[in-house]
């Protein structure tokens, strides 16, 4: 720790970001070379642009859901933020469709097994399609091959070559719905030339999983960045605790004097973060549902004003909305104030938050790695504020207990409580500054890079 400093920490973080940037570049190269690597599939919608090919799609939903989901739905008919039904459907619903593709394209998309024979009751399954067979109108279609992870838009889909034999299964009267596909639709989807109203009501599928090696390498890089960032923060507290403005000295001094607790808090919270990131890799569909649920919070839920602020393209407005949520809600209302009544509540709340963030941030999906080149810096800055909050609400409890223990000594209890309040007040202001910087950085990077 004595040999640590801002420069070594920055260099290690730069190495981690460089690794992620390389992985993102390599992921894009692989996907661009893959047939259907940039494909888009739309369900229950008309072709939104010229060149998109109309098709008919059968929606396949499990008739007998897992009992766990049934019990959950019965106990919570409607979630406050997003409809539970939409998440359940996402986890339970798969699709079957016909594609009119050259045999060379079929071969390039195949990962294992063999191609379905045209006109027979055989299908190829997408990467996360879970069945071995499907029954359509009494006819059983058997899975004979699996598609590659990089094939976009067909992750939860069963496909078969188009043939006149299968046409009765894909009529509106048989329950089929309109859909469309574009093998190179990803770029068109990002284009401003496509009016958003043309996509409303359509389920857009572009997901494709990254390869395990890239996922684990990206997680290792994030661990490197988080660890180096934590060490740099701890070095900053030790190096500047005597020269920072007076308002910050109580929290800086406490972090230095309680260095084992400070280190342990970083290890605990980032450990949970990493654990749930790894867990997400083993349940990709649940991860995808969680991502959709979180997105719903900012588009249709109680935090939609944050999404609206970002959609304006105004960096200051987006930063202000982000700061409002992160500081006034997540930090003050949900962490600090309850900790005055429930010992260490802020730690419990932040453990849950780190678990959710780690689970949602898992770099499972192809194309998502590029966001981590700048989100990793947001992680180092923003999450530190929550770690500091967890630290000082813990010290609030420690000093309260110590004051009771030493209450026989005149003025001991009062002294401990006053010191605890000084640390909480100083820590709250420090968290506010850190979160303000994080919000400005996050708004700037997302608007300049992610929304282009």
C-alpha positions as CSV (number, residue, x, y, z in Angstrom):
1,X,0.0,0.0,0.0
2,X,2.9,2.4,0.8
3,X,4.2,2.0,-2.8
4,X,0.8,2.6,-4.3
5,X,-0.2,5.9,-5.9
6,X,-2.4,7.5,-8.4
7,X,-0.2,6.8,-11.4
8,X,0.2,3.1,-10.8
9,X,-3.5,2.8,-10.1
10,X,-4.4,4.7,-13.3
11,X,-2.0,2.6,-15.4
12,X,-3.5,-0.7,-14.1
13,X,-7.1,0.7,-14.8
14,X,-5.9,1.7,-18.3
15,X,-4.7,-1.9,-18.9
16,X,-8.0,-3.3,-17.8
17,X,-9.9,-0.9,-20.1
18,X,-7.5,-1.8,-23.0
19,X,-8.3,-5.5,-22.5
20,X,-12.0,-4.7,-22.6
21,X,-11.6,-2.6,-25.7
22,X,-9.6,-5.4,-27.5
23,X,-12.3,-7.9,-26.5
24,X,-15.0,-5.6,-27.8
25,X,-13.1,-5.1,-31.1
26,X,-12.5,-8.9,-31.5
27,X,-16.2,-9.6,-30.6
28,X,-17.3,-7.2,-33.3
29,X,-14.9,-8.8,-35.9
30,X,-16.2,-12.3,-35.1
31,X,-19.8,-11.1,-35.3
32,X,-19.3,-9.2,-38.5
33,X,-17.8,-12.3,-40.2
34,X,-20.7,-14.5,-39.0
35,X,-23.6,-15.0,-41.2
36,X,-26.6,-13.4,-39.4
37,X,-24.2,-12.0,-36.9
38,X,-25.9,-8.6,-37.3
39,X,-29.4,-9.9,-37.9
40,X,-32.6,-8.5,-36.5
41,X,-35.9,-10.4,-36.1
42,X,-39.2,-8.6,-35.4
43,X,-42.2,-10.4,-34.0
44,X,-45.8,-9.1,-34.3
45,X,-45.0,-6.3,-36.6
46,X,-44.7,-5.3,-40.2
47,X,-41.3,-4.7,-41.9
48,X,-40.2,-1.2,-40.7
49,X,-37.9,-0.5,-43.6
50,X,-37.3,-1.4,-47.2
51,X,-35.3,-4.6,-47.4
52,X,-36.7,-6.2,-44.3
53,X,-38.3,-9.5,-45.3
54,X,-41.8,-10.4,-44.0
55,X,-42.5,-13.8,-42.5
56,X,-45.1,-15.6,-40.4
57,X,-44.1,-16.7,-36.9
58,X,-45.5,-19.2,-34.4
59,X,-45.2,-18.3,-30.8
60,X,-44.5,-21.2,-28.5
61,X,-45.2,-20.8,-24.8
62,X,-44.8,-23.4,-22.2
63,X,-48.2,-24.7,-21.1
64,X,-47.0,-25.7,-17.7
65,X,-44.8,-23.1,-16.1
66,X,-42.4,-23.9,-13.3
67,X,-44.4,-24.0,-10.0
68,X,-42.0,-21.4,-8.5
69,X,-43.2,-18.8,-11.1
70,X,-46.8,-19.7,-10.4
71,X,-46.4,-19.2,-6.7
72,X,-44.6,-15.9,-7.3
73,X,-47.2,-14.6,-9.6
74,X,-50.0,-15.6,-7.2
75,X,-48.3,-13.8,-4.3
76,X,-47.5,-10.7,-6.5
77,X,-50.1,-10.3,-9.2
78,X,-48.6,-7.1,-10.3
79,X,-45.1,-5.7,-9.5
80,X,-44.9,-2.0,-8.7
81,X,-42.3,-1.3,-11.4
82,X,-42.8,-3.8,-14.3
83,X,-45.5,-6.3,-15.0
84,X,-44.4,-9.7,-13.8
85,X,-46.2,-11.3,-16.7
86,X,-43.8,-9.6,-19.2
87,X,-40.8,-11.1,-17.4
88,X,-42.4,-14.6,-17.2
89,X,-43.3,-14.5,-20.9
90,X,-39.8,-13.5,-21.7
91,X,-38.4,-16.5,-19.8
92,X,-41.1,-18.9,-21.1
93,X,-41.7,-17.9,-24.7
94,X,-39.9,-19.3,-27.7
95,X,-40.6,-19.0,-31.4
96,X,-40.6,-21.1,-34.5
97,X,-40.3,-19.7,-38.0
98,X,-39.4,-20.5,-41.6
99,X,-36.4,-19.0,-43.3
100,X,-35.7,-18.9,-47.0
101,X,-31.9,-19.0,-47.0
102,X,-29.1,-20.4,-49.2
103,X,-27.7,-23.7,-47.9
104,X,-24.3,-22.0,-47.5
105,X,-25.9,-19.6,-45.0
106,X,-27.5,-22.5,-43.1
107,X,-24.1,-24.2,-42.9
108,X,-22.4,-21.1,-41.7
109,X,-24.9,-20.6,-38.9
110,X,-24.8,-24.2,-37.6
111,X,-22.8,-25.0,-34.5
112,X,-23.5,-28.7,-34.0
113,X,-25.7,-31.5,-35.3
114,X,-27.0,-31.2,-38.8
115,X,-29.3,-29.1,-40.9
116,X,-33.0,-29.7,-41.0
117,X,-34.1,-31.4,-44.2
118,X,-36.5,-29.2,-46.2
119,X,-40.0,-30.5,-46.0
120,X,-39.4,-32.8,-43.0
121,X,-40.5,-32.3,-39.4
122,X,-37.0,-31.1,-38.4
123,X,-35.8,-27.8,-37.0
124,X,-32.5,-26.2,-35.8
125,X,-32.5,-24.5,-32.4
126,X,-31.1,-21.2,-31.3
127,X,-28.4,-21.0,-28.7
128,X,-30.8,-20.7,-25.7
129,X,-33.8,-22.6,-27.2
130,X,-34.4,-25.3,-24.6
131,X,-36.6,-27.9,-26.2
132,X,-35.6,-31.1,-28.0
133,X,-38.9,-31.1,-29.9
134,X,-41.9,-28.9,-30.7
135,X,-45.5,-29.9,-31.4
136,X,-47.3,-27.7,-34.0
137,X,-50.9,-28.6,-34.7
138,X,-50.3,-32.2,-33.7
139,X,-47.1,-32.6,-35.7
140,X,-43.8,-33.1,-33.8
141,X,-40.8,-31.2,-35.0
142,X,-37.5,-32.6,-33.8
143,X,-34.4,-30.5,-33.1
144,X,-31.5,-31.9,-35.2
145,X,-29.0,-29.1,-35.0
146,X,-27.9,-26.1,-32.9
147,X,-27.1,-22.6,-34.1
148,X,-23.9,-20.7,-33.2
149,X,-23.9,-18.2,-30.3
150,X,-23.0,-15.4,-32.6
151,X,-26.2,-15.8,-34.7
152,X,-28.2,-12.8,-33.8
153,X,-32.0,-12.6,-33.2
154,X,-32.5,-16.4,-33.1
155,X,-31.3,-17.1,-29.6
156,X,-34.8,-18.3,-28.4
157,X,-36.0,-19.5,-31.7
158,X,-36.5,-22.7,-33.7
159,X,-36.0,-22.4,-37.5
160,X,-36.6,-24.6,-40.5
161,X,-36.1,-24.2,-44.2
162,X,-39.1,-22.8,-46.0
163,X,-41.1,-25.4,-47.8
164,X,-44.7,-25.7,-49.1
165,X,-45.3,-28.7,-46.8
166,X,-45.1,-26.4,-43.7
167,X,-47.3,-23.6,-45.0
168,X,-50.5,-24.7,-43.1
169,X,-48.6,-24.3,-39.8
170,X,-47.8,-20.7,-40.6
171,X,-51.2,-19.3,-41.5
172,X,-53.0,-16.7,-39.4
173,X,-55.8,-19.2,-38.9
174,X,-53.3,-21.6,-37.3
175,X,-52.2,-19.0,-34.8
176,X,-49.2,-17.5,-36.7
177,X,-48.4,-13.8,-36.4
178,X,-46.7,-11.4,-38.8
179,X,-43.0,-10.9,-38.4
180,X,-39.9,-9.9,-40.4
181,X,-36.2,-10.3,-40.5
182,X,-33.2,-8.5,-41.9
183,X,-29.8,-10.4,-41.9
184,X,-27.9,-7.0,-41.7
185,X,-30.5,-5.1,-39.7
186,X,-28.5,-4.0,-36.7
187,X,-27.1,-0.9,-38.3
188,X,-30.5,0.0,-39.8
189,X,-32.0,-0.4,-36.3
190,X,-29.6,2.3,-35.0
191,X,-30.2,4.6,-37.8
192,X,-32.3,7.8,-37.4
193,X,-34.0,7.0,-40.7
194,X,-36.2,4.4,-39.0
195,X,-39.1,6.2,-37.2
196,X,-39.6,4.8,-33.7
197,X,-43.4,4.5,-34.3
198,X,-42.8,1.8,-36.9
199,X,-41.3,-0.4,-34.2
200,X,-43.9,0.1,-31.5
201,X,-45.7,-3.1,-30.6
202,X,-42.9,-5.2,-32.2
203,X,-40.7,-7.5,-30.2
204,X,-37.2,-6.8,-31.5
205,X,-34.7,-9.7,-31.2
206,X,-31.0,-8.9,-31.7
207,X,-29.5,-10.8,-28.7
208,X,-26.5,-13.2,-29.2
209,X,-24.2,-14.5,-26.5
210,X,-20.5,-13.9,-26.4
211,X,-18.1,-16.8,-26.2
212,X,-17.2,-18.0,-22.7
213,X,-13.5,-17.1,-23.1
214,X,-14.4,-13.4,-23.9
215,X,-16.9,-13.3,-21.1
216,X,-14.4,-14.6,-18.5
217,X,-11.7,-12.3,-19.8
218,X,-14.0,-9.3,-19.6
219,X,-14.9,-10.2,-16.0
220,X,-11.2,-10.6,-15.1
221,X,-10.5,-7.1,-16.6
222,X,-13.4,-5.7,-14.6
223,X,-12.0,-7.3,-11.4
224,X,-8.6,-5.7,-12.2
225,X,-10.2,-2.3,-12.7
226,X,-12.3,-2.6,-9.5
227,X,-9.4,-3.8,-7.4
228,X,-7.0,-1.1,-8.7
229,X,-9.7,1.5,-8.3
230,X,-10.3,0.5,-4.7
231,X,-6.6,0.6,-3.9
232,X,-6.3,4.0,-5.5
233,X,-9.3,5.3,-3.4
234,X,-7.7,3.9,-0.2
235,X,-4.4,5.5,-1.1
236,X,-6.2,8.8,-1.7
237,X,-7.8,8.8,1.7
238,X,-4.5,8.0,3.4
239,X,-2.4,10.5,1.4
240,X,-4.8,13.5,1.7
241,X,-6.6,13.0,5.0
242,X,-4.6,15.9,6.6
243,X,-4.9,18.4,3.7
244,X,-8.5,18.0,2.5
245,X,-11.0,20.8,3.4
246,X,-12.1,20.6,7.0
247,X,-15.6,19.4,6.1
248,X,-14.1,16.2,4.7
249,X,-11.5,15.5,7.3
250,X,-13.8,13.5,9.7
251,X,-14.6,10.8,7.1
252,X,-11.0,10.8,5.6
253,X,-9.6,10.4,9.1
254,X,-12.0,7.6,10.0
255,X,-11.2,5.8,6.8
256,X,-7.5,6.0,7.6
257,X,-7.8,5.0,11.2
258,X,-10.2,2.1,10.4
259,X,-8.3,0.9,7.3
260,X,-9.1,-2.7,7.9
261,X,-12.8,-2.0,8.0
262,X,-12.4,0.2,4.9
263,X,-10.6,-2.5,3.0
264,X,-13.0,-5.2,4.2
265,X,-16.0,-3.1,3.0
266,X,-14.5,-2.8,-0.4
267,X,-13.7,-6.5,-0.5
268,X,-17.2,-7.4,0.7
269,X,-19.2,-5.3,-1.7
270,X,-17.1,-5.9,-4.7
271,X,-17.0,-9.6,-3.8
272,X,-20.8,-9.7,-3.9
273,X,-20.7,-7.8,-7.2
274,X,-18.4,-10.4,-8.7
275,X,-20.3,-13.3,-7.3
276,X,-23.5,-12.2,-8.9
277,X,-21.8,-11.4,-12.1
278,X,-20.6,-15.0,-12.3
279,X,-24.0,-16.2,-11.3
280,X,-25.6,-14.3,-14.2
281,X,-23.3,-16.2,-16.6
282,X,-25.0,-19.5,-15.6
283,X,-28.5,-18.2,-16.0
284,X,-28.4,-16.0,-19.1
285,X,-32.2,-15.9,-19.6
286,X,-32.8,-14.6,-16.1
287,X,-30.0,-12.1,-16.7
288,X,-31.7,-11.0,-19.9
289,X,-35.1,-10.7,-18.1
290,X,-33.4,-8.6,-15.4
291,X,-31.9,-6.3,-18.0
292,X,-35.3,-5.8,-19.6
293,X,-36.8,-5.2,-16.2
294,X,-34.2,-2.6,-15.3
295,X,-34.7,-0.9,-18.6
296,X,-38.4,-0.9,-18.0
297,X,-37.9,1.1,-14.8
298,X,-36.3,3.9,-16.8
299,X,-38.7,3.8,-19.7
300,X,-42.1,3.1,-18.2
301,X,-41.5,2.9,-14.4
302,X,-41.1,5.5,-11.6
303,X,-37.7,6.5,-12.9
304,X,-38.8,7.2,-16.5
305,X,-37.9,10.9,-15.9
306,X,-34.3,9.8,-15.9
307,X,-34.7,8.1,-19.3
308,X,-36.5,11.1,-20.6
309,X,-33.6,13.4,-19.4
310,X,-31.1,11.2,-21.4
311,X,-33.3,11.2,-24.5
312,X,-33.1,15.0,-24.7
313,X,-29.3,14.8,-25.2
314,X,-28.8,17.5,-22.6
315,X,-25.8,16.3,-20.5
316,X,-26.5,18.6,-17.5
317,X,-30.1,17.6,-17.4
318,X,-29.2,13.9,-17.6
319,X,-26.5,14.4,-14.9
320,X,-29.0,16.1,-12.6
321,X,-31.5,13.3,-13.0
322,X,-28.9,10.7,-12.3
323,X,-27.5,12.5,-9.3
324,X,-31.1,12.9,-7.9
325,X,-31.6,9.1,-8.0
326,X,-28.2,8.1,-6.8
327,X,-27.7,10.6,-4.0
328,X,-31.1,11.7,-2.7
329,X,-32.9,8.4,-3.2
330,X,-30.3,5.5,-3.2
331,X,-27.9,7.1,-0.7
332,X,-29.8,9.4,1.7
333,X,-33.3,8.1,1.6
334,X,-32.6,4.3,1.3
335,X,-29.2,4.0,3.1
336,X,-28.4,6.8,5.5
337,X,-31.7,7.7,7.1
338,X,-32.8,4.1,7.8
339,X,-29.4,3.3,9.4
340,X,-30.3,5.7,12.2
341,X,-33.1,3.3,13.2
342,X,-31.9,-0.1,11.9
343,X,-28.2,-0.9,12.6
344,X,-26.1,-1.1,9.4
345,X,-29.2,-1.0,7.2
346,X,-27.1,0.9,4.6
347,X,-24.7,-2.0,4.3
348,X,-27.6,-4.5,3.7
349,X,-29.2,-2.2,1.1
350,X,-25.9,-1.7,-0.7
351,X,-25.2,-5.5,-0.7
352,X,-28.5,-5.9,-2.5
353,X,-27.7,-3.1,-4.9
354,X,-24.2,-4.5,-5.7
355,X,-25.7,-7.9,-6.2
356,X,-28.3,-6.5,-8.7
357,X,-25.7,-4.3,-10.5
358,X,-23.3,-7.2,-10.8
359,X,-26.0,-9.5,-12.1
360,X,-27.2,-7.0,-14.7
361,X,-23.7,-5.8,-15.7
362,X,-22.4,-9.4,-16.5
363,X,-20.8,-9.1,-20.0
364,X,-22.8,-12.1,-21.4
365,X,-24.2,-10.6,-24.6
366,X,-22.2,-10.0,-27.8
367,X,-22.0,-6.3,-28.6
368,X,-22.3,-5.2,-24.9
369,X,-18.5,-5.1,-24.2
370,X,-18.0,-1.8,-25.9
371,X,-20.1,-0.1,-23.2
372,X,-17.7,-1.3,-20.5
373,X,-14.8,0.8,-21.9
374,X,-16.5,3.8,-20.3
375,X,-18.9,2.1,-17.8
376,X,-16.0,0.6,-16.0
377,X,-14.9,4.1,-15.0
378,X,-18.4,4.9,-13.9
379,X,-18.2,1.8,-11.8
380,X,-15.0,2.8,-10.0
381,X,-16.3,6.3,-9.2
382,X,-20.0,5.7,-8.5
383,X,-19.7,2.5,-6.5
384,X,-17.1,4.1,-4.3
385,X,-19.7,6.5,-2.9
386,X,-21.9,3.5,-1.9
387,X,-18.9,1.7,-0.3
388,X,-18.1,4.9,1.7
389,X,-21.7,5.1,2.8
390,X,-21.6,1.5,4.0
391,X,-18.5,2.3,5.9
392,X,-19.8,5.3,7.8
393,X,-23.2,3.8,8.6
394,X,-21.3,0.9,10.1
395,X,-19.2,3.3,12.2
396,X,-22.5,4.9,13.3
397,X,-23.5,1.6,14.8
398,X,-20.1,0.9,16.2
399,X,-19.8,4.3,18.0
400,X,-23.4,4.0,19.3
401,X,-22.6,0.6,20.8
402,X,-19.3,1.9,22.2
403,X,-21.0,4.9,23.7
404,X,-23.4,2.6,25.5
405,X,-20.6,0.3,26.7
406,X,-18.7,3.3,28.1
407,X,-21.7,5.2,29.4
408,X,-20.4,4.9,32.9
409,X,-17.7,7.4,32.0
410,X,-19.1,10.9,32.1
411,X,-19.6,12.4,28.6
412,X,-18.4,9.2,26.8
413,X,-21.8,8.5,25.2
414,X,-22.3,12.0,24.0
415,X,-18.7,12.2,22.6
416,X,-19.2,9.0,20.6
417,X,-22.5,10.1,19.2
418,X,-21.2,13.5,18.2
419,X,-18.2,12.0,16.5
420,X,-20.5,9.5,14.7
421,X,-22.6,12.4,13.5
422,X,-19.6,14.3,12.3
423,X,-18.4,11.3,10.3
424,X,-21.9,10.7,8.9
425,X,-22.2,14.3,7.9
426,X,-18.8,14.5,6.4
427,X,-19.2,11.2,4.6
428,X,-22.6,12.2,3.2
429,X,-21.0,15.3,1.7
430,X,-18.1,13.3,0.3
431,X,-20.6,10.8,-1.2
432,X,-22.5,13.7,-2.8
433,X,-19.3,15.1,-4.4
434,X,-18.3,11.6,-5.7
435,X,-21.8,10.9,-7.1
436,X,-22.0,14.4,-8.7
437,X,-18.7,13.6,-10.6
438,X,-20.0,10.1,-11.5
439,X,-23.3,11.5,-12.7
440,X,-21.6,14.1,-14.9
441,X,-19.2,11.5,-16.3
442,X,-22.0,8.9,-16.9
443,X,-24.3,11.4,-18.6
444,X,-21.5,12.7,-20.8
445,X,-20.3,9.2,-21.9
446,X,-23.7,7.7,-22.5
447,X,-25.0,10.7,-24.5
448,X,-21.8,11.1,-26.5
449,X,-21.1,7.4,-27.2
450,X,-24.0,5.0,-26.3
451,X,-26.8,7.0,-27.9
452,X,-25.0,7.9,-31.2
